Amino acid sequence: MAHVAQYQVHLMLLLFGIGAVGTLFLFRKPPGHKAWKLADLVWVLLGGLGALIAIIAGLYTADSSRLDRQIDVAYAVTRAFDGDAARFRLRYCEGATDPDLKTLCEKIEFLSASTAANAELPLFIEVTQSVAPLAGLSFLFGKSVAAREAEMQEMRDQADAFNIERFLVFAATDEKTKAAAAALAPTRPEVVGDFNVLARAYEDLVSEVGALKDEWEYLQQHSGILIWQVIALCMVSFAAPFRLGKSITELRHSM
């Protein structure tokens, strides 16, 4: 599929050229000839069928948009958690000596460390866009197709390697942190309150990133539909010159 996406523009231009050459031979025939009727039939069959397939394949675009939205949500939740965790550490953990407070600070530190890789979440957008129809047009703007494909493959590998299980290494709360929070509650209720908010935010983050991974895997499973979309565009490219030639012939005859 990656090779089809990589050379999709070349395929469409090649088929358009073949269709144009075939149309040049048909110019020898007068208007209304059976050959022009067959050319019109080719346009109706290939062009109509190609347009229908392209529309159906547009479902993949909708799925990509849904993934993009999930990326935005997961990234926003991660940024919010990281900011809140940083403020918690700055406010309560600098120079902390209380063992219970230090326990909560260590937990927040661990949770923050587990979200560090989320800074690269936007790479999912680049990956999904890399195989979109007509993405091969990049070669017209001076960027090497091979270099672009190598870059996209590297990002695909990173996305495939993304594992939600790494977030489960640290639970948001455990017996030790619960005991520390219970001990701090009478004297430092604001600390316990902020910690509980962060723990719930981390659980929400895990849920959103898990949903992101599910969306990515779903998109990968259905990425084969892009082949049909490219085939449909190639069919239209091949059939278009025949319809154009028929129109030109009829126009010249009417003049």
C-alpha positions in Angstrom: 0.0 0.0 0.0 2.9 2.4 0.8 4.3 1.9 -2.8 0.9 2.6 -4.3 0.5 5.8 -2.3 4.1 6.7 -3.1 3.6 6.5 -6.9 -0.1 7.4 -7.1 0.5 10.6 -9.1 2.8 8.9 -11.5 0.2 6.2 -12.1 -2.5 8.7 -12.7 -0.4 10.8 -15.1 0.6 7.6 -17.0 -2.9 6.4 -17.4 -4.0 9.9 -18.4 -1.3 9.9 -21.1 -2.4 6.5 -22.4 -6.0 7.7 -22.5 -4.9 10.8 -24.4 -2.9 8.7 -27.0 -6.0 6.5 -27.5 -8.1 9.6 -28.0 -5.7 11.0 -30.6 -6.4 7.9 -32.7 -10.1 8.4 -32.4 -9.9 11.9 -33.9 -9.7 10.1 -37.3 -13.3 9.0 -36.8 -16.2 11.3 -37.6 -18.6 12.5 -35.0 -21.3 9.9 -34.2 -19.0 7.0 -35.2 -19.3 3.9 -33.1 -15.8 4.5 -31.8 -16.9 7.7 -30.1 -19.9 6.0 -28.7 -17.6 3.4 -27.2 -15.4 6.2 -25.9 -18.4 7.7 -24.2 -19.2 4.3 -22.7 -15.7 4.1 -21.3 -16.1 7.4 -19.6 -19.5 6.5 -18.1 -18.3 3.1 -16.9 -14.8 4.0 -15.6 -15.5 7.6 -14.7 -18.8 6.9 -12.9 -17.5 3.8 -11.2 -14.3 5.5 -10.2 -16.2 8.5 -8.8 -18.4 6.1 -6.8 -15.4 4.2 -5.4 -13.7 7.4 -4.5 -16.7 8.7 -2.6 -17.1 5.4 -0.7 -13.3 5.4 0.1 -13.9 8.9 1.6 -14.9 7.0 4.7 -11.2 6.6 5.4 -10.9 10.4 5.4 -13.6 10.6 8.0 -11.8 8.0 10.1 -8.6 10.0 9.8 -10.4 13.1 11.0 -11.7 11.2 14.0 -8.1 10.2 14.8 -6.9 13.8 14.4 -9.5 14.9 16.9 -8.5 12.2 19.4 -4.9 13.2 19.0 -5.9 16.8 19.9 -7.8 15.6 23.0 -5.0 13.3 24.2 -2.3 15.9 23.6 -4.4 18.6 25.4 -5.0 16.4 28.4 -1.3 15.5 28.5 -0.3 19.1 28.4 -2.8 20.0 31.1 -1.6 17.2 33.4 2.1 18.0 32.9 1.4 21.7 33.8 -0.7 20.8 36.9 2.0 18.3 38.0 4.7 20.9 37.6 2.8 23.4 39.7 2.2 20.7 42.4 5.9 19.9 42.6 6.9 23.6 42.7 4.3 24.5 45.3 4.6 21.5 47.7 7.7 19.5 46.9 10.5 22.0 46.9 12.4 21.3 50.2 9.7 19.0 51.5 10.7 17.1 54.6 7.5 15.4 55.7 7.7 11.7 54.7 4.0 11.6 53.7 4.3 14.7 51.5 7.5 13.2 49.9 5.6 10.1 49.1 2.9 12.0 47.2 5.6 14.1 45.5 7.4 10.9 44.3 4.2 9.5 43.0 3.5 12.7 41.0 7.1 12.6 39.7 6.6 9.0 38.5 3.3 9.8 36.8 4.9 12.8 35.1 7.8 10.7 33.8 5.4 8.2 32.3 3.8 10.9 30.1 7.1 12.3 28.6 6.7 10.5 25.3 3.3 12.0 24.7 5.1 15.1 23.5 5.4 13.3 20.2 1.6 12.6 19.8 1.3 14.9 16.8 3.3 12.5 14.8 0.1 10.5 14.3 -1.3 13.3 12.2 1.8 13.3 10.0 1.5 9.5 9.5 -2.2 9.6 8.6 -1.7 12.4 6.1 1.3 10.8 4.5 -0.8 8.2 2.7 -3.7 10.4 1.8 -4.6 10.5 -2.0 -2.5 13.0 -4.0 0.1 13.2 -1.2 2.5 12.1 -3.9 2.3 15.6 -5.3 5.2 16.5 -3.0 7.6 15.4 -5.7 6.5 18.4 -7.7 7.8 20.8 -5.1 11.3 19.5 -5.0 11.1 17.0 -2.1 12.5 13.6 -2.8 9.9 10.9 -2.8 12.3 8.4 -1.4 13.3 10.7 1.4 9.6 11.5 2.2 8.7 7.9 2.3 11.7 7.0 4.5 10.6 9.8 6.9 7.0 8.6 6.9 8.0 4.9 7.5 10.1 5.9 10.5 7.0 7.7 12.0 4.8 4.7 11.2 7.2 2.5 13.1 7.1 4.9 16.1 3.3 4.9 16.0 3.1 1.1 15.8 5.5 0.8 18.7 3.4 3.1 20.9 2.3 0.9 23.8 -0.4 2.1 26.2 0.8 -0.6 28.7 3.7 1.6 29.7 1.2 4.0 31.3 0.1 1.2 33.6 3.5 0.8 35.2 2.5 3.4 37.8 -1.0 3.3 39.1 -2.5 6.7 39.9 -2.9 5.7 43.5 -1.7 2.7 45.6 -1.8 1.7 49.2 1.3 3.7 50.1 0.0 6.9 48.6 -3.5 6.4 50.1 -2.0 6.0 53.5 0.2 9.2 53.0 -2.9 11.1 51.8 -4.9 10.0 54.8 -2.2 11.0 57.2 -1.8 14.5 55.6 -5.5 15.2 55.3 -6.0 16.7 58.8 -3.1 19.1 58.5 -2.6 19.7 54.8 -6.0 19.2 53.1 -5.1 21.4 50.2 -2.2 19.1 49.3 -4.4 16.0 49.4 -7.1 17.7 47.3 -4.6 18.8 44.6 -3.1 15.3 44.6 -6.5 13.6 44.2 -7.3 16.0 41.3 -4.0 15.1 39.6 -4.6 11.4 40.2 -8.0 11.6 38.4 -6.5 13.7 35.7 -3.9 11.0 35.1 -6.5 8.3 34.9 -8.4 10.4 32.3 -5.1 10.8 30.4 -4.6 7.0 30.3 -8.1 6.6 29.0 -7.7 9.2 26.3 -4.4 7.9 25.1 -5.8 4.3 25.1 -8.6 5.6 22.9 -6.0 7.2 20.6 -4.2 3.9 20.2 -7.5 2.1 19.4 -8.3 4.7 16.7 -4.8 4.3 15.2 -5.1 0.5 15.1 -8.6 0.8 13.5 -7.3 3.2 10.9 -4.4 0.8 10.1 -6.7 -2.1 9.7 -8.8 -0.2 7.1 -5.9 1.5 5.4 -6.3 -0.9 2.4 -9.3 1.2 1.3 -6.7 3.8 0.1 -5.7 1.4 -2.7 -9.2 1.4 -4.0 -9.3 5.2 -3.8 -6.1 5.5 -5.9 -7.4 2.9 -8.4 -10.6 4.9 -8.7 -8.7 8.1 -9.4 -6.6 6.2 -12.0 -9.7 5.0 -13.7 -11.0 8.6 -13.9 -7.6 9.7 -15.3 -7.7 7.1 -18.0 -11.3 7.8 -19.0 -11.2 11.6 -19.0 -9.4 12.1 -22.3 -12.0 10.0 -24.2 -14.8 12.2 -22.9 -12.9 15.4 -23.6 -12.1 14.2 -27.1 -15.7 13.4 -27.8 -16.7 16.9 -26.7 -14.0 18.5 -28.9 -15.1 16.5 -31.9 -18.8 17.4 -31.5 -17.9 21.0 -31.0 -15.7 21.1 -34.1 -18.5 19.5 -36.2 -21.1 21.9 -35.0 -19.0 24.8 -36.0 
